[in-house]
Amino acid sequence: MLTPDFVQLYGTDDSSLRSTTGHSFQPPVVIVAGVAGSTLTDPSGREVWFGSISRMVFSNYVDMALEIDADTLQPKPSSLQATRLPATVLGRDFFGSLFEVLEKYGRYKHTKPGTPYIQQEHRYYTFAYDWRYDNIDTVHKLDAFIEQIRSDYDMPDLKVDIVAHSMGGLIVRYYMRYGTVDLLDGNDFPVTQIGAGKVRRFIQLGTPNMGSVLMLHQLIRGYKPLFRKIPPEVLATMPSIYQLLPHPLNQWLVSATGEPLQRDLFDVDIWRRFQWGVFDPEVIARVRSRYKDEAEGQKRVELLQSYFAKHIERARRFVWSLSIRFDNPQYSIISFGGNCTLTPARIVVEEIGGISHVRLTPEEIENPLQGIDYERLMLEPGDGSVTKPSMLARDFLDPAVARHKYSFIPLAYTFFLCHNHGQLAGNVNFQDNLLNILLEQTQDEAQTKTSG
């Protein structure tokens, strides 16, 4: 397979092919990971996530559950700290080759906030955060991160370039629209675009702009990073997981004949009715079994369910806050994502003997109906986690179908890749296009070039 020649295209630090004239100030790059994309470390320095191989094989990660304040139904502060964006996970490239390309061919230097700027230096920063918490909490941390970079550069009006993977793209999108204002306790979303004033270029990678049905699977049955699952009762303590659920505009639920079923995924009664997640009798029994006192076990179940109800409603408002239309966008988004892997797009309700059964995958259909292709019905092209329509913030795969009027995103242009979700950052075509996007100077920028 032909691959780009990065030396020919961009040169290296010691390359005679690199131009020594015409270079202007290069804005710093901030890389934002998605859900589960930052390592988490305990006070002793032990990495809890991703953790050792033995931990990934044998642990059920119960120790990663956030503690819940029973009075406020908010997660309590955690002793775990987000430390880094990993180069590799279990020997597989995660962000490592992206870092290498930025450093070798873009001449960027990985820098920590708090380091005074040196003129003519190209810098990139990695924004690690505790991805378990509400995305609005992370928006505040991102703003503080950018303000520290501005202080390091001694440029109060500095604009950064942001490269955001997966859920990181949703965090940045909220920030671009609303800054740090938390609008999720109401139903009004006045767009100020205040965060957009701090960003020059925004590149998304595998972002679920219309949510992810795979995350619905995981909140129902748990997440399996390797051999054992993180159980639903642990995931249910993490507000960010709710905020990745499919947007209400999605046809996420269909009958066995393929007819759309109108159900509100963000209505807690739906979860009770289908006995999903923390309303699953098996999950309830497992939670109770962790307490010697039966009353304490029941109290924990009720707390989890009340907490769920609060955060599923905040998630509803989060997904709507990102899709409402606004006038005169002052920014645009460059979006990359996969479209070569069949990806969960819908779940099916199958009626057997008058009883409704929810099927998450085509293999679970017990009595397939003649003429129904359940793989085609339930799966769509994507990256294994995010479908192509979700990446494009569309409610239909067919590009000829007009976008829903309540699904607005200021996309500049999109690129499609043939890599799965966790390996998108290592795609050589993404890396090539990214370098060109970051390094290219517009005419306006060239006219106002500065040494910093």
C-alpha positions as CSV (number, residue, x, y, z in Angstrom):
1,M,0.0,0.0,0.0
2,L,1.3,3.5,-0.9
3,T,1.9,5.8,2.1
4,P,2.8,9.4,2.3
5,D,6.5,10.3,2.4
6,F,6.6,12.6,5.4
7,V,10.2,13.6,4.8
8,Q,9.5,14.8,1.3
9,L,6.3,16.5,2.4
10,Y,7.4,18.2,5.6
11,G,11.1,17.5,6.1
12,T,12.7,17.0,9.5
13,D,14.6,19.2,11.9
14,D,17.9,18.4,10.0
15,S,16.4,18.2,6.6
16,S,17.8,20.3,3.7
17,L,14.3,20.0,2.2
18,R,12.7,22.2,4.9
19,S,12.2,25.8,4.0
20,T,14.0,28.3,6.2
21,T,12.0,31.3,5.1
22,G,8.4,32.3,5.2
23,H,7.6,30.6,8.5
24,S,5.3,32.5,10.9
25,F,4.3,31.9,14.5
26,Q,2.8,28.4,15.0
27,P,-0.1,28.2,17.5
28,P,0.2,25.5,20.1
29,V,-1.7,22.2,19.7
30,V,-3.9,20.7,22.4
31,I,-4.7,17.0,22.1
32,V,-7.9,16.0,23.9
33,A,-8.6,12.3,24.5
34,G,-12.0,10.7,24.7
35,V,-13.8,8.5,27.2
36,A,-11.3,6.0,28.8
37,G,-8.5,7.8,26.9
38,S,-6.5,9.2,29.8
39,T,-4.7,7.0,32.4
40,L,-5.9,7.2,36.0
41,T,-3.4,6.8,38.9
42,D,-4.0,6.3,42.6
43,P,-2.2,8.3,45.3
44,S,0.5,5.6,45.5
45,G,1.4,6.1,41.8
46,R,-0.3,2.8,40.8
47,E,-2.0,3.0,37.4
48,V,-5.6,2.0,37.9
49,W,-6.6,2.7,34.3
50,F,-5.5,1.3,32.0
51,G,-3.6,-0.7,34.6
52,S,-1.3,-3.7,34.3
53,I,-2.0,-6.6,32.0
54,S,-3.1,-8.8,34.9
55,R,-5.5,-6.1,36.1
56,M,-7.0,-5.8,32.6
57,V,-7.4,-9.6,32.5
58,F,-8.8,-10.2,36.0
59,S,-10.2,-7.0,37.4
60,N,-13.9,-5.9,37.2
61,Y,-12.8,-2.4,38.1
62,V,-15.3,-2.0,40.9
63,D,-12.7,0.3,42.5
64,M,-13.2,2.8,39.7
65,A,-16.8,3.6,40.6
66,L,-17.3,7.2,41.7
67,E,-18.6,7.7,45.2
68,I,-22.0,9.4,45.3
69,D,-23.1,12.2,47.6
70,A,-26.5,11.0,48.8
71,D,-27.7,14.6,49.4
72,T,-26.8,16.2,46.1
73,L,-26.7,13.0,43.9
74,Q,-23.4,14.3,42.6
75,P,-20.2,12.3,42.4
76,K,-17.7,13.0,45.1
77,P,-14.1,14.0,44.3
78,S,-11.9,11.0,43.5
79,S,-8.5,10.2,44.8
80,L,-7.6,9.0,41.3
81,Q,-5.7,11.5,39.1
82,A,-5.6,11.7,35.3
83,T,-1.9,11.6,34.4
84,R,-1.3,11.1,30.7
85,L,-2.5,10.1,27.2
86,P,-0.9,6.7,26.6
87,A,1.4,6.1,23.6
88,T,0.4,2.4,23.5
89,V,-2.0,0.1,25.3
90,L,-1.1,-3.5,25.5
91,G,1.5,-3.0,22.9
92,R,-0.9,-1.5,20.4
93,D,-0.5,2.1,19.1
94,F,-2.9,4.5,20.8
95,F,-1.4,8.0,20.5
96,G,2.2,7.1,20.1
97,S,2.7,7.4,16.3
98,L,0.7,10.6,16.3
99,F,3.1,12.1,18.9
100,E,6.0,10.9,16.8
101,V,4.7,12.5,13.6
102,L,4.1,15.8,15.4
103,E,7.5,15.8,16.9
104,K,9.6,14.5,13.9
105,Y,7.9,16.2,11.0
106,G,5.9,19.1,12.5
107,R,8.8,20.0,14.8
108,Y,6.4,20.2,17.8
109,K,7.7,19.7,21.3
110,H,5.6,18.0,23.9
111,T,5.3,20.6,26.7
112,K,3.6,20.7,30.1
113,P,1.4,23.7,31.1
114,G,3.4,26.1,33.3
115,T,6.5,26.1,31.1
116,P,7.3,29.6,29.8
117,Y,7.3,29.9,26.0
118,I,10.5,30.0,24.0
119,Q,10.2,32.0,20.8
120,Q,9.9,30.1,17.5
121,E,9.1,26.9,19.4
122,H,6.3,24.6,18.1
123,R,4.5,23.1,21.0
124,Y,1.9,20.5,21.6
125,Y,0.1,19.7,24.9
126,T,-1.8,16.6,26.0
127,F,-4.9,17.3,28.0
128,A,-5.5,14.4,30.4
129,Y,-8.6,14.5,32.4
130,D,-10.7,12.2,34.6
131,W,-13.2,11.0,31.9
132,R,-15.6,9.5,34.4
133,Y,-17.0,12.9,35.4
134,D,-19.7,15.1,33.8
135,N,-18.4,16.7,30.6
136,I,-19.2,20.1,31.9
137,D,-16.7,19.5,34.7
138,T,-14.1,18.7,32.0
139,V,-15.0,21.9,30.1
140,H,-14.0,23.9,33.1
141,K,-10.6,22.1,33.3
142,L,-10.1,22.5,29.5
143,D,-10.6,26.3,29.9
144,A,-8.2,26.5,32.7
145,F,-5.7,24.4,30.7
146,I,-5.9,26.9,27.7
147,E,-5.6,29.9,30.0
148,Q,-2.5,28.5,31.5
149,I,-1.0,28.1,28.0
150,R,-1.9,31.7,27.2
151,S,-0.1,32.7,30.4
152,D,2.9,30.6,29.4
153,Y,3.1,32.4,26.0
154,D,2.3,35.7,27.6
155,M,-0.4,36.2,25.0
156,P,-3.8,36.8,26.5
157,D,-5.5,36.6,23.1
158,L,-3.6,33.4,22.0
159,K,-5.7,30.9,20.0
160,V,-4.8,27.2,20.2
161,D,-5.4,24.4,17.7
162,I,-7.3,21.5,19.2
163,V,-7.3,17.8,18.1
164,A,-10.0,15.9,19.9
165,H,-10.6,12.2,19.8
166,S,-14.1,10.6,20.5
167,M,-15.9,12.2,23.5
168,G,-13.2,14.9,23.6
169,G,-14.8,16.3,20.5
170,L,-18.1,16.7,22.4
171,I,-16.4,18.5,25.2
172,V,-14.7,20.9,22.8
173,R,-18.0,21.5,20.9
174,Y,-19.8,22.5,24.1
175,Y,-16.9,24.7,25.0
176,M,-16.9,26.4,21.6
177,R,-20.7,27.1,21.9
178,Y,-21.1,28.0,25.6
179,G,-17.7,28.5,27.2
180,T,-17.8,27.2,30.8
181,V,-21.4,28.0,31.5
182,D,-23.4,25.0,32.8
183,L,-26.7,25.0,31.0
184,L,-27.8,21.4,31.8
185,D,-30.1,22.2,34.7
186,G,-32.5,24.0,32.4
187,N,-33.9,23.9,28.9
188,D,-32.5,27.1,27.4
189,F,-29.2,27.0,25.5
190,P,-28.2,30.6,24.5
191,V,-25.1,30.2,22.3
192,T,-22.4,32.8,23.0
193,Q,-19.5,31.1,21.1
194,I,-17.3,32.4,23.8
195,G,-15.0,29.4,23.8
196,A,-14.6,29.7,20.0
197,G,-12.6,32.9,20.6
198,K,-9.8,30.8,22.1
199,V,-9.5,28.3,19.3
200,R,-8.0,28.8,15.9
201,R,-8.6,25.3,14.3
202,F,-10.7,22.4,15.7
203,I,-10.2,18.9,14.4
204,Q,-12.4,16.0,15.5
205,L,-11.4,12.4,15.3
206,G,-14.1,9.7,15.7
207,T,-16.5,12.0,17.6
208,P,-20.0,10.6,18.3
209,N,-21.8,13.8,17.4
210,M,-25.1,12.0,17.5
211,G,-24.1,9.6,20.3
212,S,-23.2,6.0,20.3
213,V,-25.4,2.9,20.4
214,L,-22.4,0.9,21.6
215,M,-22.4,3.1,24.7
216,L,-26.0,2.1,25.2
217,H,-25.0,-1.5,25.0
218,Q,-22.3,-0.9,27.6
219,L,-24.6,1.0,30.1
220,I,-27.0,-1.9,29.8
221,R,-24.6,-4.8,30.0
222,G,-21.2,-3.5,31.0
223,Y,-18.0,-2.6,29.2
224,K,-15.4,-5.3,28.3
225,P,-11.9,-3.8,27.9
226,L,-10.3,-7.2,27.6
227,F,-11.6,-10.4,29.2
228,R,-13.8,-9.2,32.1
229,K,-16.5,-6.6,32.1
230,I,-16.7,-3.3,34.0
231,P,-20.3,-3.9,35.3
232,P,-23.2,-1.6,34.6
233,E,-23.4,-0.5,38.3
234,V,-19.9,0.9,38.0
235,L,-20.4,2.6,34.7
236,A,-23.7,4.1,36.0
237,T,-21.6,6.2,38.6
238,M,-19.9,8.0,35.7
239,P,-21.9,10.9,34.3
240,S,-20.0,11.1,31.1
241,I,-21.2,7.7,30.0
242,Y,-24.8,8.9,29.9
243,Q,-23.8,11.9,27.7
244,L,-22.6,9.5,25.0
245,L,-26.0,7.9,24.5
246,P,-27.8,8.2,21.1
247,H,-29.4,11.6,20.4
248,P,-33.2,11.6,20.6
249,L,-33.3,12.2,16.8
250,N,-31.7,8.8,16.2
251,Q,-33.9,5.8,15.3
252,W,-32.1,3.8,17.9
253,L,-35.0,1.3,18.6
254,V,-36.9,-0.7,16.0
255,S,-39.2,-3.7,15.9
256,A,-38.3,-7.1,14.5
257,T,-39.8,-5.9,11.2
258,G,-37.6,-2.8,11.1
259,E,-40.4,-0.3,12.1
260,P,-39.1,2.6,14.2
261,L,-40.4,2.5,17.8
262,Q,-40.8,5.9,19.4
263,R,-39.3,5.5,22.9
264,D,-37.5,8.2,24.9
265,L,-34.1,6.8,25.8
266,F,-33.6,9.6,28.3
267,D,-36.8,8.8,30.3
268,V,-35.8,6.8,33.3
269,D,-39.1,4.9,33.1
270,I,-37.9,3.3,29.9
271,W,-34.9,1.9,31.7
272,R,-37.2,0.6,34.5
273,R,-39.6,-1.0,32.0
274,F,-36.9,-2.8,30.0
275,Q,-35.0,-3.6,33.3
276,W,-31.7,-2.2,31.9
277,G,-28.5,-1.3,33.8
278,V,-29.2,-0.5,37.4
279,F,-32.8,-1.6,37.0
280,D,-31.7,-5.1,35.9
281,P,-32.6,-7.7,38.6
282,E,-29.2,-9.4,38.2
283,V,-27.5,-6.0,38.8
284,I,-29.7,-5.2,41.7
285,A,-28.9,-8.6,43.3
286,R,-25.2,-8.1,42.7
287,V,-25.2,-4.7,44.3
288,R,-27.2,-6.0,47.3
289,S,-24.8,-8.9,47.8
290,R,-21.9,-6.5,48.4
291,Y,-23.5,-5.5,51.7
292,K,-23.9,-7.8,54.8
293,D,-26.9,-5.7,55.9
294,E,-29.9,-6.2,53.6
295,A,-31.2,-2.7,54.3
296,E,-27.9,-1.1,53.4
297,G,-27.8,-3.1,50.2
298,Q,-31.3,-1.9,49.3
299,K,-30.3,1.7,50.2
300,R,-27.4,1.5,47.8
301,V,-29.7,0.2,45.0
302,E,-32.1,3.1,45.5
303,L,-29.3,5.6,45.6
304,L,-27.9,4.3,42.3
305,Q,-31.3,4.5,40.7
306,S,-32.0,8.0,41.9
307,Y,-28.5,9.1,40.7
308,F,-29.3,7.5,37.4
309,A,-32.5,9.5,37.0
310,K,-30.7,12.7,37.7
311,H,-27.8,12.2,35.3
312,I,-29.9,10.7,32.4
313,E,-31.8,13.9,32.4
314,R,-28.6,16.0,32.4
315,A,-27.5,13.8,29.5
316,R,-30.7,14.6,27.6
317,R,-29.9,18.3,27.8
318,F,-26.3,17.8,27.0
319,V,-27.0,16.1,23.7
320,W,-29.6,18.7,22.7
321,S,-27.3,21.6,23.7
322,L,-24.9,20.4,21.0
323,S,-27.5,20.1,18.2
324,I,-29.6,23.2,18.3
325,R,-29.2,25.7,15.5
326,F,-27.6,29.1,16.0
327,D,-26.9,32.0,13.7
328,N,-23.5,33.2,12.3
329,P,-21.1,30.4,13.4
330,Q,-17.7,31.9,14.2
331,Y,-15.9,28.6,13.8
332,S,-16.0,25.5,11.8
333,I,-15.0,21.9,12.5
334,I,-12.8,19.5,10.5
335,S,-14.0,16.0,11.1
336,F,-12.2,12.7,10.6
337,G,-13.8,9.3,11.2
338,G,-14.1,5.7,10.2
339,N,-16.6,4.3,7.7
340,C,-15.3,0.8,7.0
341,T,-16.4,-1.2,10.0
342,L,-20.0,-2.3,10.8
343,T,-21.0,-0.5,13.9
344,P,-24.0,-0.8,16.3
345,A,-26.7,1.6,15.1
346,R,-30.0,0.2,16.4
347,I,-31.4,-2.4,18.8
348,V,-34.4,-4.6,18.1
349,V,-37.5,-5.4,20.2
350,E,-38.5,-9.0,19.3
351,E,-41.9,-10.3,20.4
352,I,-41.9,-14.0,21.5
353,G,-45.1,-15.4,23.0
354,G,-46.5,-12.0,23.7
355,I,-43.3,-10.9,25.6
356,S,-41.0,-8.2,24.4
357,H,-37.3,-9.0,24.3
358,V,-34.6,-6.5,23.6
359,R,-31.8,-7.7,21.2
360,L,-28.6,-5.8,21.1
361,T,-26.9,-7.7,18.2
362,P,-28.1,-9.5,15.1
363,E,-26.9,-12.8,16.6
364,E,-29.4,-12.5,19.5
365,I,-32.5,-12.6,17.2
366,E,-34.2,-15.9,18.0
367,N,-36.9,-16.0,15.3
368,P,-35.6,-14.0,12.3
369,L,-38.3,-12.9,9.9
370,Q,-37.9,-13.8,6.3
371,G,-36.7,-11.0,4.1
372,I,-35.2,-9.0,7.0
373,D,-31.5,-8.5,7.0
374,Y,-30.8,-7.9,10.7
375,E,-27.2,-7.1,10.2
376,R,-28.1,-4.3,7.8
377,L,-30.9,-3.2,10.1
378,M,-28.9,-3.1,13.3
379,L,-25.4,-2.1,12.0
380,E,-24.1,0.8,9.9
381,P,-20.6,1.7,8.6
382,G,-18.4,3.4,11.1
383,D,-15.4,2.7,13.2
384,G,-16.8,0.0,15.5
385,S,-17.9,2.5,18.1
386,V,-19.2,5.5,16.2
387,T,-21.3,5.3,13.0
388,K,-20.7,7.5,10.0
389,P,-24.0,9.3,10.5
390,S,-23.1,10.1,14.1
391,M,-19.7,11.4,13.1
392,L,-21.5,13.7,10.7
393,A,-24.2,14.7,13.2
394,R,-26.8,13.2,10.9
395,D,-29.8,11.0,11.7
396,F,-29.6,9.1,8.4
397,L,-26.8,7.2,6.7
398,D,-28.0,8.3,3.2
399,P,-26.3,11.6,2.4
400,A,-29.1,12.5,0.0
401,V,-31.5,12.7,2.9
402,A,-31.6,16.3,4.2
403,R,-30.2,16.8,7.6
404,H,-32.8,17.3,10.4
405,K,-33.4,20.9,11.2
406,Y,-32.5,20.3,14.9
407,S,-29.2,18.6,14.0
408,F,-26.8,21.5,13.4
409,I,-23.0,21.4,13.3
410,P,-20.7,23.8,11.5
411,L,-18.7,21.3,9.6
412,A,-16.0,22.7,7.3
413,Y,-15.2,19.3,5.7
414,T,-14.8,15.6,6.5
415,F,-12.4,12.8,5.8
416,F,-13.2,9.1,6.0
417,L,-10.6,6.5,7.2
418,C,-10.5,2.7,7.3
419,H,-9.4,2.3,10.9
420,N,-11.2,1.2,14.1
421,H,-12.0,3.7,16.8
422,G,-9.1,3.2,19.1
423,Q,-6.5,3.2,16.2
424,L,-7.8,6.3,14.3
425,A,-5.0,8.5,15.7
426,G,-2.4,6.1,14.2
427,N,-3.9,6.3,10.7
428,V,-1.1,7.6,8.4
429,N,-3.6,9.5,6.1
430,F,-5.1,11.2,9.2
431,Q,-1.6,12.2,10.3
432,D,-0.7,13.5,6.9
433,N,-3.8,15.6,6.6
434,L,-3.5,16.8,10.2
435,L,0.0,18.1,9.7
436,N,-1.1,20.0,6.6
437,I,-4.1,21.5,8.4
438,L,-2.0,22.6,11.4
439,L,1.0,24.0,9.5
440,E,-0.8,25.7,6.6
441,Q,-0.9,29.4,6.9
442,T,-3.9,31.3,5.5
443,Q,-3.3,34.6,3.7
444,D,-4.7,36.5,6.6
445,E,-2.3,34.7,9.0
446,A,0.6,35.3,6.7
447,Q,-0.1,39.0,6.6
448,T,-0.2,39.3,10.4
449,K,2.7,37.0,11.1
450,T,4.5,37.6,14.3
451,S,7.5,36.2,16.0
452,G,5.4,35.6,19.2
